């Protein structure tokens, strides 16, 4: 479990007073206006019964309040949630608006500035910098607030509470990966894959591509035939914490899912790192070859995230590895363009289950619970109780439908059997600008939510996982290319995920300053230093640079890291029995 060094005594005292004051205010408000619009308790106690029955009051609207919210994950324009349709409805329900600030620049620098000044937004998602926030004592404990104001939080997250607790036994943030109801696989690919422009597959006659060599040959041949377009064969994302988009592929190419820094043996359940094994050497050597042939974008090691997304929408990049959720903004822009002009469909990217030698792939995530990321309320929050009430209100079935599906008659319909669906017209209008204005862009993730699964009536929580919606969402070009590969969904291109009770291993919390956390930090420093050297080296020098890399890597206590990770995985396996 996570361990905090502790929130300072004066912070705890301040928090206690704030929560007490908030509770008293909330209690007073409730005594004046019950949730069902009934009479005041004083009326019922001190006045005749007939007077009490005759007197009814309209509930007094809640005072409006705006809280600040920092999102260290998503790239989007800053916005007030009440400027969106969803956010305005939620404000009408609760009186609460959030002013969302998205990350610009380096995450660690941004978070470091907050910690140095001891000034934080009311709520925040620090993402990869969450250990720094926890270590600084910047998040308040949520246990008492959840107990008082969070019946829906308890209902949705209760089964995960023990996994969410820090070493001191308290809960400091709410993750986003909890499954509610029956697990329903996603027909799209929102996880890892090797992507290629559709026109490449079309020109090649829709070949079955399963090996890394076949994938890179496909790219080479296309670029060679289109020299006049000045194409880029491959790019790779390396910016800041997103460096994993370059360091993770060896794991996937070897036929394993994204367990972070380790590959877990399915028989012994032993965790072994792969950053310096033959899989990583083979991957980097392939990039080195592509670079020598002028097919790899050298700027990959200096471009930031926005520059990377811009290149993907430029029509110039033929292929790359990444996770669907990470480049979704670029892919959505390409799809929107294709809706307006079908010829633009050629530039939409298609996912391929590439492995080193065509072995069984494991790109699709099995059900899992990511417990080391999430949204927390900070010590700077003006009214923590009211924030928790807002978050709890999100977790009703009705508001989860609002967050994911929208409004009946506008963004979805319900047939006479109770099945939710979207018409072709509704699907067509839900493009990126609509997602922003309506609020899907800001509410589909990054809040307490039903992350996956089904509603009590059997409808999928995610519209994209509802078979009726997915099929209707496909354009004629989508259907054409899927038909060429003999499938009806993108996920059918990939192997079904094996059950992994510990999944994902990268989500196992690590204490800030622990040997495991220090190992990961130093490992990242070494890979970020040597991967560019290895990829951009002269081919004749690759092995020499690799030996230098191994020498630097050997200074890490990797055996201890692997031993600790294996122990944690076996604990999770035993807990799942």
C-alpha positions, 0 to 999 in steps of 0.5 A: 500500500501507499505510504505517506510521510504524513500531513503536518500537524497544523494541516491536519488541524486546519483540515479538521476545522474546515471539515467540521465547519463544512459539516455544520453548514451542510447540516444547517442547510439540510435542516432548513431544506430536506431533500424531499422538500418537506417542512422545517423541523422547527415547524413540525415540532412547534406548530399545530399538525394542520399548519405543518401539513398545509405549509410546503416550501420550495427547496432553496437553491444551493449557493453557487461555487466554483472550485479549481481543478488541475488535470495533469493527464489530458491535453485540452483547452481550459474551461469551466465545466458549466460552459458544457451541457453536462457541466451545466446540468450538474451545476443545476443539481449541486450548485458546483462548477469546476474551473479546469486547468490542463497541463502545459509544459512539464508535469514535474515542474508544474507539481514542484511549483505547487509543492514549493509554494504549498498552494494547490488547486481544490482538486487535482489529478497529478498522474505520474507525479502523484507520489510527489503530491502524496509525499508532500501531504497535499491530499487530504484523507477522504475516509470520514468525508466518504462516510458522511457524504459518499453513499454512492462512492461507497457503493461503487468503490467499496469492493476496492477500498482495501486496495485504495488505502495508503499504508496509514490505512486511509484513502487519499484519492479516487481511481478511475478504473473500477469495473461496475456490473458485468465486464464488457470488452471494448470493440475499439482499440484504446490500448496498445497497437502498432498503427498504420495509415489505412491507405498503406494497407489498401495499396498493399492489398490488405495483407495480414501483418503480425510480425515486426519485420512485416510491419516495417517492410510495409512502411518501407515499401510505401514510403519508397513508392511515394517519395514525392510526398516526403513521408515519415516512416515512423515516429515515436512519442518520448515526451516527459512521462509519456516516454513509455510509448517508446520503452513499452513496445519490447514487452508487447512485441514479446507477447505480453500486456502492459505490466509496466516495467516487468514481464510476468511469467504466466506459470511461475508468476515471477516478474522480470524487467525487460529494459535491458534484455534481448527484447529491448535490444531487438526493438531498438536495433530495428529503430536504429535500422529505420533511422539509418534508412531515413525512415525514423523521425529523429525529432521524436526525441525532442518533440513535445506531446502537442508536436507529436499529435500535430505530426499524426494529423499532418498526413505525413506519418505512415506508422507508429506504436502508441496507446489508442487513448493517448493519441485519441485527439489526433485520431478523432480529428482524422475521423472527423475529416473523413466524415466530411470527405470520405477520401480523407479516410485513407489517413485514419490509422488502423491498429495491428497486433504486431509481435516479434515473430507472430506469437500470440499477442496480448495488447488487449487489457484484461479486467484490472484495477489501477490503484496508483492514479486518481483524483484527490482533494487538496489541503487548499480546498475551500470546502472539501465536504461539498466537493465530495457531495459533487463527486458522490452525485456523479455516481448515480446511474442517472448521472453516469448515463449523462456522463457517458451517453448524454441526453435521451432524445438528443445523443441517444435513444431507448428502444421498446426493449430498453436497449440504449442506442444512437441513431446514425444522425446522432453518431454523425453529429458527435464529433470533436467540437460537439464533444467539447461543447456538450462535455463528453470530452471533459467528463468521459474520464478523469472523474469518479465514474463507472469505468467499464461494465454494465448498468443494472439493466444490462446496457453497456456503460460505454456507448462504444461498447454497446454493439448496436452503437458500435456497428452504427458508428462505423462508416462505410470505409470502416466496414470495408476495411474490417470486412477485408480482414474478416472481422466486425470489430477492431478488437477481433483483430487481436487475441483475447486477453489472458486472465491476470488477477494482479493486472496491471503490475505498474499499478502496484503502489510504491512508497515515495523514496522506497527502493522500488520507486528509486529504481524506477526513477534511475531506470527512467533516467538511464533509458532516456539518456541511452535510447536516443543514442542507441536509435540514432547511432551509426549501425556499426556502433550500435553494439558498442553503445548497447554495452555502455547502456548495459554497464550503466543499467547494471549499477541498479539493484534490479534483482531486488526490484524484481523480487519485490514486484514478484512478491506483490504480484503473488499477494494480489493473486492470493487475494483474488482467490 
